[in-house]
Each structure stands twice: as C-alpha cells, then as structure tokens.
C-alpha cells in the first residue's frame, strides 16, 4: 500500500518569495479608497457605501485590513463591515502568483426587519494572481466559516482587477465578490508606496 501524503509540489510555490523585477509588482504599502455596493439576503434594496483599505507587504507575506460602511437606498438598513487578514504570495511562473490568505470578517447590521445583528467569520482565500506591466488580476476562491453555530457557511469567489499608471504608484481598482448570502462590488483608487 502506498503511503498517503500531500505532494510537496503543491506547497512549494508558497515557499518561493514573489519578488518581482520592478517596482510595479512589489510595493511595500498599498492604500485603497473605494465606493461599494452590495446585495444581501433579507434586504430588499441594494446597499451602497464606501470604505478604506490598507495592505502592508513584508517579503512574500502581507497583512491587510479594511473597513466599510453601507446604507440601504431607502434608509431602512445600514451595516458596518471589517476585515483583517494575513497572506502569503508564492511565484508560480513569470506571470502568475499563488495567493493564500487567512483572516476574519465582521458584519454589524441593523434593519427595521429581520436582518439585524452581528456576524463574525473565519475567512480562507486561495487563488492566483496574473500580472503584466500595468494590469494585475486576482482570482480567488473564498470560504467563510461563521463563529456562530446558527449561521451558514458561505462559499464563493472574488475577482480583483487593478490597472496601474506608468510608474505603478497609482491604480484603478474594480472588485467583485459572489458569496452564498451576499454579492459585493467595489470601485476605487489604490495608492502604492
């Protein structure tokens, strides 16, 4: 009987630093300013708002945090969202990078109906990043595991598209995420240092 094991070839890319050949691909700090919209189960109308995000890179690792406020278009619902995560980047080939991220998400919502309360999830994201000189695209699978036994596990995915200016210090960001109970879109600006 052959022994069961996890092939090291699957894990090897995460051990290789994702160091790029120029500044465009390897920032130390990134800040985001965005507007956002979302659809949530039990909420009749689209939620609209905005927020801030910050990401710090240390070699192949990074730390990310964001905060976002949302209001329903008719004013009957509002929500505050937060995210904190740590991740690792590993070079797959010249244009692709493996992304593994582990963190937490927080949602504090209030509504005149049933959609009210707090939700905290453990978030796991795994995907690939494709990049050229001025365009960076992330494709990630997302799993949210709630800390509350009464809440449902959410599964889905996210795509992030970033276009950069000539020196790579400023970018335009479009992000879309589809999960079991919510769908979100963000459009904003990214500053890279």
Backbone torsions as a table, in degrees:
resi	resn	phi	psi	omega
1	UNK	NA	131.2	-179.4
2	UNK	-77.6	137.3	178.8
3	UNK	-67.1	147.0	177.7
4	UNK	-90.4	134.9	-179.8
5	UNK	-158.0	163.7	175.4
6	UNK	-90.9	119.5	-179.8
7	UNK	-57.1	128.3	-179.3
8	UNK	-64.6	-20.6	179.5
9	UNK	-63.3	-26.6	179.3
10	UNK	-72.1	-36.6	-175.9
11	UNK	-90.3	-17.6	-174.3
12	UNK	-56.7	-42.1	-178.0
13	UNK	-58.8	-30.0	-179.2
14	UNK	-71.9	-17.1	179.2
15	UNK	-88.7	-6.3	-178.9
16	UNK	-100.3	117.4	-179.7
17	UNK	-57.5	137.4	179.8
18	UNK	-86.8	62.6	-179.5
19	UNK	-86.2	127.0	-178.0
20	UNK	-94.3	171.6	-176.5
21	UNK	-86.5	-11.5	178.9
22	UNK	-147.3	174.7	-175.0
23	UNK	-64.4	-26.5	-176.8
24	UNK	-58.2	-32.9	-171.8
25	UNK	-103.3	-5.1	-173.3
26	UNK	-138.7	69.4	177.7
27	UNK	-75.3	160.0	174.9
28	UNK	-92.1	-37.8	-178.0
29	UNK	-140.9	138.8	177.1
30	UNK	-130.2	136.0	175.2
31	UNK	-123.7	139.8	-178.8
32	UNK	-119.6	140.9	170.2
33	UNK	-128.8	121.4	-170.6
34	UNK	-143.6	156.9	166.3
35	UNK	-105.0	154.5	-172.3
36	UNK	-146.8	159.6	175.2
37	UNK	-144.2	151.3	-177.7
38	UNK	-154.5	152.7	173.0
39	UNK	-114.5	131.4	-177.6
40	UNK	-128.7	143.9	175.5
41	UNK	-58.9	141.5	178.9
42	UNK	75.2	3.9	173.8
43	UNK	-114.4	126.6	-171.5
44	UNK	-71.3	-38.9	-172.4
45	UNK	-114.0	168.8	178.8
46	UNK	-67.8	138.0	173.7
47	UNK	-91.7	133.2	-178.5
48	UNK	-125.1	147.9	178.9
49	UNK	179.2	-146.9	-178.8
50	UNK	-171.1	177.6	-178.3
51	UNK	-174.0	-171.9	-178.0
52	UNK	-130.9	149.4	175.3
53	UNK	-141.9	152.6	178.3
54	UNK	-143.5	139.0	179.7
55	UNK	-135.1	127.9	176.5
56	UNK	-112.4	133.2	-177.3
57	UNK	-108.3	133.8	174.8
58	UNK	-130.3	96.4	-175.6
59	UNK	61.9	-129.2	-179.5
60	UNK	-82.2	0.2	-176.6
61	UNK	-109.5	159.3	177.2
62	UNK	-148.5	158.6	175.4
63	UNK	-125.2	133.4	-175.7
64	UNK	-130.4	141.6	173.2
65	UNK	-144.4	147.7	178.4
66	UNK	-152.2	156.1	176.1
67	UNK	-138.0	143.1	-173.1
68	UNK	-147.9	137.8	174.7
69	UNK	-116.3	139.2	-176.7
70	UNK	-134.6	145.9	175.0
71	UNK	-133.4	142.8	174.2
72	UNK	-72.3	150.8	-173.8
73	UNK	-61.8	-28.8	178.8
74	UNK	-96.4	5.2	173.9
75	UNK	81.7	8.2	-177.3
76	UNK	-91.0	-10.7	-178.7
77	UNK	-138.6	148.4	175.1
78	UNK	-147.8	157.0	-177.2
79	UNK	-151.2	149.9	173.4
80	UNK	-122.2	126.9	-178.0
81	UNK	-119.6	144.1	176.5
82	UNK	-139.4	153.0	179.7
83	UNK	-145.7	138.8	172.4
84	UNK	-138.3	134.9	-176.6
85	UNK	-154.4	155.2	170.2
86	UNK	-121.4	146.0	-176.1
87	UNK	-146.6	171.5	178.4
88	UNK	-135.1	143.3	177.9
89	UNK	-117.0	134.0	178.1
90	UNK	-133.0	130.8	-178.8
91	UNK	-66.2	125.3	175.8
92	UNK	-94.2	-50.5	171.7
93	UNK	-152.3	-163.2	-173.5
94	UNK	-64.4	-28.8	-176.6
95	UNK	-115.2	-6.7	-174.8
96	UNK	-124.7	145.1	179.7
97	UNK	-131.4	139.3	174.6
98	UNK	-84.9	138.3	179.5
99	UNK	-121.5	128.8	172.7
100	UNK	-128.9	124.8	-174.8
101	UNK	-134.4	137.8	177.7
102	UNK	-132.3	132.3	-178.1
103	UNK	-169.0	-158.6	-179.6
104	UNK	-137.1	151.4	176.5
105	UNK	-128.4	147.4	-177.7
106	UNK	-131.6	135.7	177.4
107	UNK	-132.9	121.7	175.9
108	UNK	-117.9	111.4	-172.8
109	UNK	-122.6	151.5	175.5
110	UNK	-141.3	137.7	-177.4
111	UNK	-152.8	157.8	179.2
112	UNK	-76.4	-9.4	179.5
113	UNK	-109.1	-132.1	-173.8
114	UNK	-89.1	-19.3	-174.4
115	UNK	-82.7	85.5	-176.6
116	UNK	-152.3	143.9	176.9
117	UNK	131.3	-171.7	-178.7
118	UNK	-115.4	147.7	177.2
119	UNK	-140.9	130.6	176.5
120	UNK	-123.0	131.1	-177.6
121	UNK	-125.9	146.4	165.3
122	UNK	-88.4	124.3	-173.3
123	UNK	-110.6	133.9	175.4
124	UNK	-123.9	127.1	179.5
125	UNK	-128.1	135.8	179.2
126	UNK	-140.4	131.1	-178.5
127	UNK	-172.5	-163.5	-178.5
128	UNK	-126.0	151.2	172.9
129	UNK	-120.3	123.5	173.5
130	UNK	-105.1	139.3	-175.9
131	UNK	-145.9	140.9	169.8
132	UNK	-118.6	-162.9	-174.7
133	UNK	-65.9	-35.7	-175.2
134	UNK	-129.6	5.2	179.6
135	UNK	-131.9	133.2	177.5
136	UNK	-128.4	128.9	-177.7
137	UNK	-127.7	125.9	175.2
138	UNK	-106.9	134.0	170.5
139	UNK	-122.3	119.2	-174.6
140	UNK	-132.3	141.6	165.9
141	UNK	-88.1	138.4	-174.5
142	UNK	-126.0	132.8	173.5
143	UNK	-127.8	131.0	177.2
144	UNK	-116.2	120.4	179.5
145	UNK	-108.1	111.5	-175.3
146	UNK	-71.6	146.9	174.4
147	UNK	-81.0	-15.7	176.9
148	UNK	-93.0	126.0	-177.8
149	UNK	-64.0	-22.4	-178.1
150	UNK	-82.2	-12.6	-178.2
151	UNK	-90.4	158.6	-178.3
152	UNK	-92.4	147.4	169.6
153	UNK	-68.7	137.1	177.7
154	UNK	-111.4	140.9	178.7
155	UNK	-133.0	150.5	178.9
156	UNK	172.0	-147.1	-178.4
157	UNK	-158.6	170.1	-179.4
158	UNK	-143.4	145.6	172.4
159	UNK	-123.7	131.9	176.1
160	UNK	-121.4	128.2	177.5
161	UNK	-121.4	122.1	-178.9
162	UNK	-121.6	124.0	173.8
163	UNK	-109.1	136.3	-173.0
164	UNK	-114.3	153.6	174.9
165	UNK	-78.9	-173.3	-171.2
166	UNK	-60.5	-42.1	-177.8
167	UNK	-94.8	1.0	175.4
168	UNK	77.0	11.5	-177.0
169	UNK	-89.2	-21.0	179.8
170	UNK	-129.0	145.6	179.9
171	UNK	-147.8	158.0	175.4
172	UNK	-106.6	126.3	-172.1
173	UNK	-115.6	132.1	171.2
174	UNK	-125.0	128.6	-177.4
175	UNK	-135.7	135.8	176.3
176	UNK	-133.6	132.5	-179.2
177	UNK	-129.1	132.2	179.2
178	UNK	-121.1	116.9	178.0
179	UNK	-123.4	172.1	-175.3
180	UNK	-56.5	-45.3	-173.9
181	UNK	-111.4	1.3	-178.8
182	UNK	-156.5	150.8	176.8
183	UNK	-134.2	132.4	-173.5
184	UNK	-133.3	147.9	174.9
185	UNK	-132.5	137.9	176.0
186	UNK	-129.2	141.0	174.9
187	UNK	-134.2	128.4	-177.7
188	UNK	-169.2	-166.8	-178.6
189	UNK	-116.8	143.4	177.3
190	UNK	-121.6	132.0	175.0
191	UNK	-108.3	129.8	-178.1
192	UNK	-116.1	135.9	-179.0
193	UNK	-117.5	NA	NA
